[in-house]
């Protein structure tokens, strides 16, 4: 460290842990790698491996997004099937009266 220069602060990298935890409620098989990668970010920053921390954060974000997309699509399909099943049931009942 040279005199006159302030010590360099470590970079702040978002580990995406919140998004990973939310994703685990929607589609856990894809959210597990997201949580694993998110948990690697802070130790890598403390070691000074900023490139590794950014790569782990990017992987965590990728897996979280996929888990959110698949989970929301799955929930949408379930709602559509239930809605059409309910309407089909109502239409079938109205013809028997």
RASUL-V828464 format. One record per backbone hydrogen bond with DSSP energy under -0.5 kcal/mol. CO is the residue of the C=O (numbers start at 1). NH is the residue of the N-H. Records with the same first field share a line. If there is no record, write none. Layout:
# RASUL-V828464
CO = NH + NH
This chain:
# RASUL-V828464
2 = 5
11 = 13
16 = 20
17 = 21
18 = 22
19 = 23
20 = 24
21 = 25
22 = 25 + 26
23 = 26 + 27
27 = 30 + 31
28 = 32
30 = 34
31 = 35
32 = 36
33 = 37
34 = 38
35 = 39
36 = 40
37 = 40 + 41
38 = 41 + 42
40 = 44
41 = 45
42 = 46
43 = 47
44 = 48 + 49
45 = 48
48 = 50
49 = 53
50 = 54
51 = 55
52 = 56
53 = 57
54 = 58
55 = 59
56 = 60
57 = 61
58 = 62
59 = 63
60 = 64
61 = 65
62 = 66
63 = 67
64 = 68
65 = 69
66 = 70
67 = 71
68 = 72
69 = 73
70 = 74
71 = 75
72 = 76
73 = 77
74 = 78
75 = 79
76 = 80
77 = 81
78 = 82
79 = 83
80 = 84
81 = 85
82 = 86
83 = 87
84 = 88
85 = 89
86 = 90
87 = 91
88 = 92
89 = 93
90 = 94
91 = 95
93 = 96
